[in-house]
Amino acid sequence: MKFCHMHVHIYYVYTCIFVCHQELSLKEDMMKKMENSLENYKRKFAVMRHQQGLLYLDYLKDKKVRKKS
Protein backbone atom coordinates (compact mmCIF):
# COMPACT_ATOMS: atom_id res chain seq x y z
CA MET A 1 0.00 0.00 0.00
CA LYS A 2 2.81 2.44 0.82
CA PHE A 3 4.44 1.74 -2.52
CA CYS A 4 1.27 2.63 -4.40
CA HIS A 5 0.84 5.84 -2.37
CA MET A 6 4.38 6.84 -3.22
CA HIS A 7 3.74 6.34 -6.93
CA VAL A 8 0.63 8.50 -6.72
CA HIS A 9 2.62 11.21 -4.97
CA ILE A 10 5.41 11.05 -7.58
CA TYR A 11 2.83 11.20 -10.37
CA TYR A 12 1.18 14.21 -8.74
CA VAL A 13 4.52 16.03 -8.42
CA TYR A 14 5.39 15.18 -12.03
CA THR A 15 2.00 16.47 -13.20
CA CYS A 16 2.46 19.72 -11.26
CA ILE A 17 5.92 20.21 -12.76
CA PHE A 18 4.58 19.51 -16.25
CA VAL A 19 1.71 21.99 -15.84
CA CYS A 20 4.07 24.64 -14.45
CA HIS A 21 6.38 24.12 -17.41
CA GLN A 22 3.49 24.55 -19.85
CA GLU A 23 2.33 27.72 -18.09
CA LEU A 24 5.87 29.09 -18.10
CA SER A 25 6.20 28.38 -21.82
CA LEU A 26 2.92 30.15 -22.53
CA LYS A 27 3.97 33.15 -20.47
CA GLU A 28 7.34 33.29 -22.22
CA ASP A 29 5.58 33.26 -25.60
CA MET A 30 3.24 36.01 -24.45
CA MET A 31 6.19 38.08 -23.18
CA LYS A 32 7.98 37.68 -26.51
CA LYS A 33 4.89 38.93 -28.37
CA MET A 34 4.58 41.86 -25.98
CA GLU A 35 8.27 42.73 -26.43
CA ASN A 36 7.83 42.68 -30.21
CA SER A 37 4.76 44.92 -29.94
CA LEU A 38 6.61 47.31 -27.67
CA GLU A 39 9.53 47.57 -30.11
CA ASN A 40 7.07 48.20 -32.93
CA TYR A 41 5.37 50.99 -30.97
CA LYS A 42 8.76 52.50 -30.10
CA ARG A 43 9.68 52.63 -33.80
CA LYS A 44 6.33 54.19 -34.70
CA PHE A 45 6.71 56.76 -31.93
CA ALA A 46 10.23 57.65 -33.13
CA VAL A 47 8.89 58.19 -36.65
CA MET A 48 6.08 60.40 -35.40
CA ARG A 49 8.49 62.39 -33.23
CA HIS A 50 10.74 62.92 -36.26
CA GLN A 51 7.76 63.99 -38.38
CA GLN A 52 6.71 66.42 -35.65
CA GLY A 53 10.20 67.93 -35.71
CA LEU A 54 10.06 68.34 -39.48
CA LEU A 55 6.65 70.02 -39.24
CA TYR A 56 7.97 72.39 -36.59
CA LEU A 57 10.92 73.31 -38.81
CA ASP A 58 8.48 74.07 -41.65
CA TYR A 59 6.44 76.18 -39.27
CA LEU A 60 9.53 78.16 -38.22
CA LYS A 61 10.51 78.72 -41.86
CA ASP A 62 7.01 79.94 -42.73
CA LYS A 63 6.96 82.17 -39.68
CA LYS A 64 10.30 83.69 -40.65
CA VAL A 65 9.08 84.31 -44.24
CA ARG A 66 5.89 85.96 -42.97
CA LYS A 67 7.87 88.13 -40.58
CA LYS A 68 10.07 89.42 -43.43
CA SER A 69 7.03 90.27 -45.56
C-alpha positions as a Markdown table, in Angstrom:
| # | Residue | x | y | z |
|---|---|---|---|---|
| 1 | Met | 0.0 | 0.0 | 0.0 |
| 2 | Lys | 2.8 | 2.4 | 0.8 |
| 3 | Phe | 4.4 | 1.7 | -2.5 |
| 4 | Cys | 1.3 | 2.6 | -4.4 |
| 5 | His | 0.8 | 5.8 | -2.4 |
| 6 | Met | 4.4 | 6.8 | -3.2 |
| 7 | His | 3.7 | 6.3 | -6.9 |
| 8 | Val | 0.6 | 8.5 | -6.7 |
| 9 | His | 2.6 | 11.2 | -5.0 |
| 10 | Ile | 5.4 | 11.0 | -7.6 |
| 11 | Tyr | 2.8 | 11.2 | -10.4 |
| 12 | Tyr | 1.2 | 14.2 | -8.7 |
| 13 | Val | 4.5 | 16.0 | -8.4 |
| 14 | Tyr | 5.4 | 15.2 | -12.0 |
| 15 | Thr | 2.0 | 16.5 | -13.2 |
| 16 | Cys | 2.5 | 19.7 | -11.3 |
| 17 | Ile | 5.9 | 20.2 | -12.8 |
| 18 | Phe | 4.6 | 19.5 | -16.3 |
| 19 | Val | 1.7 | 22.0 | -15.8 |
| 20 | Cys | 4.1 | 24.6 | -14.5 |
| 21 | His | 6.4 | 24.1 | -17.4 |
| 22 | Gln | 3.5 | 24.6 | -19.8 |
| 23 | Glu | 2.3 | 27.7 | -18.1 |
| 24 | Leu | 5.9 | 29.1 | -18.1 |
| 25 | Ser | 6.2 | 28.4 | -21.8 |
| 26 | Leu | 2.9 | 30.2 | -22.5 |
| 27 | Lys | 4.0 | 33.2 | -20.5 |
| 28 | Glu | 7.3 | 33.3 | -22.2 |
| 29 | Asp | 5.6 | 33.3 | -25.6 |
| 30 | Met | 3.2 | 36.0 | -24.5 |
| 31 | Met | 6.2 | 38.1 | -23.2 |
| 32 | Lys | 8.0 | 37.7 | -26.5 |
| 33 | Lys | 4.9 | 38.9 | -28.4 |
| 34 | Met | 4.6 | 41.9 | -26.0 |
| 35 | Glu | 8.3 | 42.7 | -26.4 |
| 36 | Asn | 7.8 | 42.7 | -30.2 |
| 37 | Ser | 4.8 | 44.9 | -29.9 |
| 38 | Leu | 6.6 | 47.3 | -27.7 |
| 39 | Glu | 9.5 | 47.6 | -30.1 |
| 40 | Asn | 7.1 | 48.2 | -32.9 |
| 41 | Tyr | 5.4 | 51.0 | -31.0 |
| 42 | Lys | 8.8 | 52.5 | -30.1 |
| 43 | Arg | 9.7 | 52.6 | -33.8 |
| 44 | Lys | 6.3 | 54.2 | -34.7 |
| 45 | Phe | 6.7 | 56.8 | -31.9 |
| 46 | Ala | 10.2 | 57.6 | -33.1 |
| 47 | Val | 8.9 | 58.2 | -36.7 |
| 48 | Met | 6.1 | 60.4 | -35.4 |
| 49 | Arg | 8.5 | 62.4 | -33.2 |
| 50 | His | 10.7 | 62.9 | -36.3 |
| 51 | Gln | 7.8 | 64.0 | -38.4 |
| 52 | Gln | 6.7 | 66.4 | -35.7 |
| 53 | Gly | 10.2 | 67.9 | -35.7 |
| 54 | Leu | 10.1 | 68.3 | -39.5 |
| 55 | Leu | 6.7 | 70.0 | -39.2 |
| 56 | Tyr | 8.0 | 72.4 | -36.6 |
| 57 | Leu | 10.9 | 73.3 | -38.8 |
| 58 | Asp | 8.5 | 74.1 | -41.7 |
| 59 | Tyr | 6.4 | 76.2 | -39.3 |
| 60 | Leu | 9.5 | 78.2 | -38.2 |
| 61 | Lys | 10.5 | 78.7 | -41.9 |
| 62 | Asp | 7.0 | 79.9 | -42.7 |
| 63 | Lys | 7.0 | 82.2 | -39.7 |
| 64 | Lys | 10.3 | 83.7 | -40.7 |
| 65 | Val | 9.1 | 84.3 | -44.2 |
| 66 | Arg | 5.9 | 86.0 | -43.0 |
| 67 | Lys | 7.9 | 88.1 | -40.6 |
| 68 | Lys | 10.1 | 89.4 | -43.4 |
| 69 | Ser | 7.0 | 90.3 | -45.6 |
